[in-house]
Amino acid sequence: MKTISLDIDGVLLNGRAIFLPNNIKLIESFGEKRITITDFAKKVEFDPTAIAILDRLVKITNSKILLHSNWRRRFDNNECLEIIISKGLKREWFHENPFPPIKMSSEKCHEIEWWLENMKKEDPEHEIIILDDHQIYDKHYNKFLYSRQILIHPHNGLDLMAYEKALDLFECGDEAMEFRPY
């Protein structure tokens, strides 16, 4: 099995998404303290291009999503998943166990490792890539997972370069990538 461990902020909710008309209004309301961060999260729109790229990545690689975003700390798992799905992601994209465990003040890097250790008990060949706008692995701490992380620029979010790197890491191709109109 293949898994895409996904962060939200900076990947799907990125710098481009800020300029969506609905998001501009929400940012102004949040700045004026007229809405809470919880309401903001429920109403904000994700970058539609990043969602389209994620959709293609899931289909081409036949992978499932693990959500390691800090959004899961703000909401219970079911509510978090429903909010994320309401943004344009599809339920079938998600792994049957879509959230890594949270233990007290654990860090994302440990949570992903714990989740992956459990998955490898059933499937020793389980593959993973990690999409995050922060470097969550140090090459000296966990060289393998460091090599599986694709660092996303938070202004651009999930983009063509990240897509191509994900395909390379999963050793998959995409015929659509052969067509370059530019």
Order of alpha helices (4+ residues) and beta strands (2+ residues): beta-alpha-alpha-alpha-beta-alpha-alpha-alpha-beta-alpha-beta-alpha
